[in-house]
């Protein structure tokens, strides 16, 4: 029997380097995820919701829906394929509006959430209340909206 095959050649060096690369990437993504979760935790606490809800995957979407003041059916819309892209972006926009931020901050939450959630949670952003409250009033009874065009005094 010939036992002279090379198990310790170049292939094992490449496999070891590849394994080390994947382990390093795992830790990078784990740290980025942890930073996002900590920022979301603090933002939830600013809004008066439990911070630990940021850890639970579907429940954190429901808490975000409560923060912006939308009905619970939005959870279904945020979970349905294809529709979830639109409603998740809309939800993040309403989150940023609830904390007094602009659409540019929404783009940051979408593209660089691991940077913008900690800015929202640890920064000087103040929770202003549900941003969807005026929309809820406008759809139900548009004439009681103080910012609506029908509520302006008549011009002489």
C-alpha positions as CSV (number, residue, x, y, z in Angstrom):
1,X,0.0,0.0,0.0
2,X,1.2,3.4,-0.9
3,X,0.5,6.0,1.8
4,X,2.4,8.8,0.2
5,X,-0.6,10.9,-0.9
6,X,-0.3,14.6,0.1
7,X,-3.0,15.7,2.5
8,X,-1.0,18.7,3.7
9,X,-0.4,20.3,0.4
10,X,-1.6,23.6,-1.1
11,X,-5.2,22.6,-0.9
12,X,-5.2,22.5,2.8
13,X,-3.6,25.9,3.0
14,X,-6.3,27.4,0.7
15,X,-9.0,25.6,2.7
16,X,-7.6,27.0,6.0
17,X,-7.5,30.5,4.6
18,X,-11.0,30.2,3.2
19,X,-12.2,29.0,6.6
20,X,-10.5,31.8,8.4
21,X,-12.0,34.3,6.0
22,X,-15.5,33.0,6.6
23,X,-15.0,33.0,10.4
24,X,-13.8,36.6,10.1
25,X,-16.8,37.6,8.0
26,X,-19.1,35.9,10.5
27,X,-17.7,38.0,13.3
28,X,-17.9,41.2,11.2
29,X,-21.6,40.6,10.4
30,X,-22.3,39.6,14.0
31,X,-20.9,42.9,15.3
32,X,-22.8,44.9,12.7
33,X,-26.0,43.1,13.7
34,X,-25.3,43.7,17.4
35,X,-24.7,47.4,16.8
36,X,-28.1,47.6,14.9
37,X,-29.9,45.8,17.6
38,X,-28.5,48.0,20.4
39,X,-29.5,51.1,18.4
40,X,-33.0,49.8,17.8
41,X,-33.3,48.8,21.5
42,X,-32.5,52.4,22.5
43,X,-34.9,53.9,19.9
44,X,-37.7,51.6,21.1
45,X,-37.1,52.8,24.7
46,X,-37.2,56.4,23.6
47,X,-40.6,55.7,22.1
48,X,-41.9,54.1,25.3
49,X,-41.8,50.5,24.1
50,X,-39.8,47.7,25.6
51,X,-36.2,47.6,24.3
52,X,-36.0,43.8,24.4
53,X,-38.5,43.7,21.6
54,X,-35.7,44.6,19.2
55,X,-34.3,41.1,19.6
56,X,-37.4,39.2,18.7
57,X,-37.6,39.0,14.8
58,X,-41.3,39.5,13.9
59,X,-42.3,41.2,17.2
60,X,-39.9,44.0,16.5
61,X,-41.7,44.8,13.3
62,X,-45.0,44.9,15.2
63,X,-43.5,47.3,17.8
64,X,-42.3,49.5,15.0
65,X,-45.8,49.5,13.6
66,X,-47.1,50.5,17.0
67,X,-44.5,53.3,17.3
68,X,-45.7,54.9,14.0
69,X,-49.4,54.4,14.8
70,X,-50.4,52.1,12.0
71,X,-52.9,49.3,12.4
72,X,-51.7,45.7,13.1
73,X,-52.6,44.5,9.6
74,X,-49.3,46.2,8.5
75,X,-47.5,43.2,10.0
76,X,-49.0,41.0,7.4
77,X,-48.1,43.5,4.6
78,X,-44.5,43.6,5.9
79,X,-44.2,39.8,5.8
80,X,-45.8,39.2,2.4
81,X,-43.3,38.7,-0.5
82,X,-43.1,41.6,-3.0
83,X,-45.4,43.8,-1.0
84,X,-43.0,43.8,2.0
85,X,-40.4,46.0,0.1
86,X,-42.9,48.8,-0.2
87,X,-44.4,48.6,3.3
88,X,-41.0,48.1,5.0
89,X,-39.6,51.2,3.3
90,X,-42.8,53.1,4.2
91,X,-42.5,51.8,7.8
92,X,-38.9,53.0,8.1
93,X,-40.0,56.4,6.7
94,X,-42.7,56.7,9.3
95,X,-40.2,55.7,12.0
96,X,-37.9,58.5,11.0
97,X,-40.8,61.0,10.8
98,X,-41.9,59.9,14.3
99,X,-38.5,60.9,15.6
100,X,-38.5,64.2,13.7
101,X,-36.1,63.1,10.9
102,X,-36.4,63.6,7.1
103,X,-36.5,61.3,4.1
104,X,-32.7,61.4,3.9
105,X,-32.6,59.7,7.3
106,X,-35.0,57.1,5.9
107,X,-32.5,56.4,3.1
108,X,-29.8,56.0,5.8
109,X,-32.0,53.5,7.7
110,X,-32.5,51.5,4.6
111,X,-29.0,51.4,3.3
112,X,-26.9,51.8,6.5
113,X,-29.1,50.7,9.3
114,X,-26.2,49.7,11.5
115,X,-25.1,53.4,11.5
116,X,-28.5,55.1,11.6
117,X,-30.3,53.0,14.2
118,X,-27.6,54.0,16.8
119,X,-27.9,57.6,15.7
120,X,-31.6,57.4,16.3
121,X,-31.2,55.6,19.6
122,X,-28.2,57.3,21.2
123,X,-28.5,60.7,19.4
124,X,-30.5,63.7,20.4
125,X,-33.6,62.6,18.4
126,X,-36.8,62.9,20.4
127,X,-39.9,60.7,19.9
128,X,-42.6,63.1,18.7
129,X,-45.4,60.6,18.7
130,X,-47.0,58.4,16.0
131,X,-46.4,60.0,12.6
132,X,-49.3,58.2,11.2
133,X,-51.8,59.8,13.5
134,X,-52.6,62.7,11.1
135,X,-52.9,60.2,8.3
136,X,-55.4,58.1,10.3
137,X,-57.4,61.2,11.0
138,X,-57.3,62.4,7.4
139,X,-58.6,59.1,6.0
140,X,-61.3,58.8,8.6
141,X,-62.5,62.4,8.7
142,X,-60.6,64.8,6.5
143,X,-62.4,67.9,7.6
144,X,-60.9,67.7,11.2
145,X,-57.3,67.8,9.9
146,X,-55.8,71.1,11.1
147,X,-53.3,71.0,8.2
148,X,-55.9,70.1,5.5
149,X,-57.0,72.5,2.8
150,X,-60.6,72.3,4.0
151,X,-59.8,73.7,7.4
152,X,-58.4,77.1,6.2
153,X,-60.3,80.2,7.1
154,X,-62.1,81.8,4.1
155,X,-60.1,84.5,2.3
156,X,-61.9,87.8,1.8
